[in-house]
Amino acid sequence: MASMNKLQHYKLFAELFRYPDEKLLPNAKVFYGEVKTRFPGQAGKLSKFVDMIGQKSTKEQQEYYLKTFDVNAVCYLDIGYVMFGEDYKRGQLLVNLQNEHKKAGVDCGSELADHLPNVLCLLAQTSDEGFATELGFIITAPAVRFMLTKFNNIDNYYKDLLGILLEMLQNDFSGNGLKEYAFAEESFTANNEFLAPSPKMTVCDANCKQKRF
């Protein structure tokens, strides 16, 4: 996986998935500069996102965000819910993520520990490479991939943003030594309400000594 100092782009990326305010456009422009330098192949997609939010007022950005992730949501940004719904496994995930947020100094604000921006900040701030690998490969990448299935043919600029995020996650977290924890291909279909756990997944077992989740 990428070394810890090469995961700082996830902290910048997290700001683009927060509820929009007047900082969204400036933050997007800063991140665009980072992407052009480090991930030039994805700059075009991000440029489209910057252009689209630049055409909207803050109020319009907020309405668009709510329609995408909240009111009659296309998908949700709480990745534990995306994966497990209200199953007890989400509760275990939340408890373990909260512990890791505390250790890494991540302030989750008013959102839960599995809210995507908080998880991305955790990827950037944790000093534990093994944990970051597990969080990136076992949890975050498959959750984002499943979120994308909910958009199907929907024209939405957050769809492009999630696509960029998935490419980055797959680039940074190849899953060496963790393949047995991967989700089956048939899990990634919009027909599934949630991303069902693979038979070998133990990430949400609070008593598991090998995995932190």
C-alpha positions in Angstrom: 0.0 0.0 0.0 1.0 3.7 -0.1 3.1 4.9 2.7 1.3 7.1 5.3 2.7 10.4 4.0 1.1 9.5 0.6 -2.4 9.2 1.9 -2.9 12.9 2.7 -5.0 13.4 -0.4 -7.8 11.6 1.4 -8.1 14.5 3.9 -8.5 16.9 1.0 -10.9 14.6 -0.7 -13.0 14.3 2.5 -13.9 18.0 2.3 -15.6 17.5 -1.1 -18.1 15.0 0.5 -19.1 17.3 3.3 -22.4 19.3 3.4 -21.6 22.2 1.0 -20.8 25.6 2.3 -18.8 28.6 0.8 -15.6 26.5 1.1 -16.6 23.8 -1.3 -15.5 25.5 -4.5 -12.1 26.7 -3.1 -11.5 23.2 -1.6 -12.3 21.6 -4.9 -9.9 23.8 -6.7 -7.1 23.0 -4.2 -7.8 19.3 -4.6 -7.9 19.7 -8.3 -4.3 21.0 -8.2 -3.3 18.0 -6.1 -4.9 15.6 -8.6 -3.3 17.2 -11.6 0.1 16.6 -10.1 -0.3 13.2 -8.6 -3.2 11.6 -10.5 -3.3 13.3 -13.9 -5.5 10.6 -15.5 -8.3 11.7 -13.2 -8.0 15.4 -13.6 -10.6 15.6 -16.3 -13.4 14.0 -14.2 -12.5 16.3 -11.3 -12.5 19.3 -13.6 -16.1 18.5 -14.5 -17.0 18.5 -10.8 -15.3 21.8 -10.2 -17.1 23.3 -13.2 -20.5 22.0 -12.1 -20.4 23.3 -8.5 -18.9 26.6 -9.8 -22.2 27.1 -11.7 -24.3 26.7 -8.5 -24.9 29.0 -5.5 -24.1 27.6 -2.1 -27.9 27.0 -1.5 -28.2 25.1 -4.9 -25.1 23.0 -4.0 -26.8 22.1 -0.7 -30.0 21.2 -2.3 -28.2 19.0 -4.8 -26.2 17.3 -2.0 -29.4 16.6 0.0 -31.1 15.1 -3.1 -28.1 12.9 -3.6 -27.3 11.7 -0.1 -30.2 12.5 2.2 -33.8 13.3 0.9 -34.9 10.3 -1.3 -31.2 9.6 -1.4 -29.5 8.0 -4.4 -27.2 6.5 -1.9 -26.0 7.2 1.6 -22.5 8.4 2.8 -22.5 6.3 6.0 -20.5 3.4 4.7 -21.3 1.0 7.6 -25.0 1.5 6.7 -24.2 1.0 3.0 -22.5 -2.3 3.9 -24.8 -3.7 6.6 -27.9 -1.6 7.0 -28.9 -1.6 10.7 -27.5 -5.1 11.3 -25.5 -5.4 14.6 -22.3 -5.6 12.5 -22.7 -1.9 11.7 -22.7 -1.2 15.5 -19.5 -3.1 15.9 -17.9 -1.3 13.1 -19.0 2.1 14.5 -17.5 1.2 17.9 -14.2 0.1 16.5 -14.0 3.1 14.1 -14.7 5.5 16.9 -11.8 4.1 18.8 -9.5 4.5 15.8 -10.7 8.1 15.3 -9.9 8.9 18.9 -6.4 7.5 18.5 -5.8 9.3 15.3 -7.2 12.6 16.5 -10.1 12.8 14.0 -13.0 15.0 15.1 -16.1 13.4 13.7 -18.2 16.5 14.5 -22.0 15.8 14.4 -21.6 12.8 12.0 -21.1 9.2 12.9 -17.8 7.4 12.8 -18.6 5.6 9.5 -19.5 8.8 7.6 -17.4 8.8 4.5 -15.6 12.1 5.1 -14.6 11.0 8.6 -13.4 7.7 7.3 -11.3 9.4 4.6 -9.8 11.7 7.3 -8.9 8.6 9.3 -7.1 7.1 6.3 -5.0 10.2 6.1 -4.3 10.7 9.8 -3.8 7.2 11.2 -0.2 6.3 11.9 -0.9 2.6 11.7 -0.2 1.3 8.2 -1.7 -2.1 8.8 -4.9 -0.6 10.0 -5.0 1.8 7.0 -4.6 -1.1 4.6 -7.5 -2.9 6.2 -9.7 0.2 6.3 -8.9 1.0 2.7 -9.2 -2.5 1.1 -11.7 -4.3 3.3 -14.1 -1.5 4.1 -13.8 1.7 2.1 -13.1 0.6 -1.4 -15.9 -2.0 -1.6 -18.4 0.4 0.1 -17.6 3.1 -2.5 -17.8 0.6 -5.3 -21.2 -0.5 -4.1 -22.4 3.1 -3.7 -21.6 3.6 -7.4 -24.0 0.9 -8.4 -26.9 2.9 -7.0 -26.3 5.7 -9.6 -26.7 3.4 -12.6 -27.4 5.8 -15.5 -28.2 8.7 -13.2 -26.4 11.9 -14.3 -24.9 13.2 -11.1 -21.6 15.0 -10.5 -21.1 13.2 -7.2 -21.1 9.9 -9.2 -17.9 11.2 -11.0 -16.4 12.1 -7.6 -17.1 8.7 -6.2 -15.5 7.1 -9.3 -12.3 9.1 -8.8 -12.3 8.0 -5.2 -12.6 4.4 -6.1 -9.8 4.6 -8.5 -7.5 6.1 -5.9 -8.5 3.6 -3.3 -7.8 0.7 -5.6 -4.5 2.3 -6.6 -3.4 2.8 -2.9 -4.7 -0.4 -1.5 -4.1 -3.5 -3.6 -5.1 -5.9 -0.8 -1.9 -8.0 -0.7 -2.5 -10.7 1.9 -6.2 -9.6 2.4 -7.8 -11.2 -0.7 -9.7 -13.7 1.4 -11.7 -10.8 2.9 -12.8 -9.4 -0.5 -16.5 -9.3 -1.4 -17.8 -11.6 -4.1 -18.5 -10.0 -7.5 -22.2 -10.7 -7.2 -22.3 -8.4 -4.2 -21.8 -5.4 -6.4 -25.3 -5.0 -7.9 -27.8 -2.3 -7.5 -30.4 -5.0 -6.9 -28.9 -5.6 -3.4 -30.1 -3.2 -0.8 -26.9 -3.5 1.1 -23.4 -4.9 0.5 -23.6 -8.3 2.1 -20.5 -9.5 3.9 -18.4 -12.2 2.4 -18.3 -15.6 4.3 -14.8 -15.0 5.5 -15.2 -11.3 6.5 -14.3 -10.8 10.2 -13.7 -7.0 10.1 -16.7 -6.3 12.4 -15.9 -9.0 14.9 -14.9 -7.0 18.0 -13.1 -10.0 19.4 -11.0 -10.6 16.3 -7.4 -10.2 17.2 -6.1 -10.2 13.6 -8.3 -7.4 12.2 -8.9 -4.1 13.9 -12.6 -3.8 12.9 
